[in-house]
C-alpha cells in the first residue's frame, strides 16, 4: 500500500464531505471532545502546518493546547475554504516526527469518522489502511492518540481482517470500531464484544 497516496485520498474525501454539509451539520457536535464537525475539519487543516510562535506563546508553549486553539481558529474560515485547503495540501506531505506517515493516516481516518458518524453518514474505511493504523496504535509510537494504559493488558482482534494484538481479556469487532475505541471514542463500544469491554470502558470514560 502507498501510504502517502492513502493519506492524500482520505484528505480529499474529507474535503468532499465538507462541500456536502449544511451549516447545521457543520455545527453538529463531533465524536472528538467538545469540537464541532467543522472544528474537527479545522484541526485537520491546521495539522498540515505548524503552530505559529504567537499561538504557542498564548498556550503557554503547550503544543496540545496550541493545536486545539489553532483548530478552533482555523474553523472560523468558510467550509469551502477548508475543503480547498485540504485538497491543496493532499499531496504535499511531510513525515511527522515520531508518529510518521502512519500517524497522519490514522489522524485522517479517525477524525473523518468523528465527523461522519454523528451525522449518520457512514464511510467504509479501507481495511488495508485500517490495518496500518491498528499496527501504529500498538507500536508505542502513537503519542497523543492514546495513553499506553488504555490499550495495556488487553487482546484486540479485528473480525473483518486478519489482525490481532496483545494478551489479556478479549475485545473483538470490526477494525474500524477497534481503532475508534483505541482512540477513546466510547460511542463505538456497542459495536464490540468480549470481556475486555468492561475494562476498557472506564479507561475511556
MOJOFEN-V322613 format. One line per field, one symbol per residue. psi: psi as a letter, one per 30 degrees, with the letter a starting at -180 (. if undefined). A space follows every 50 residues. Layout:
psi=???
//
This chain:
psi=kjeeeeeeeeeeeeeeeeffkleeeegkkafibgkleeeeeeeeeeffak kleeeeefgghjeeeeeeeeeeeefflkeeeeeeeeefgegikkkkkdfa eeeeeeeeeeeefeeeeffhikjjkkeeeeeeeeeeegffghkfekkeee fkhlkkkkfgliklklkakkjkakeeeeeeeeggjfffefflllffefee efee.
//
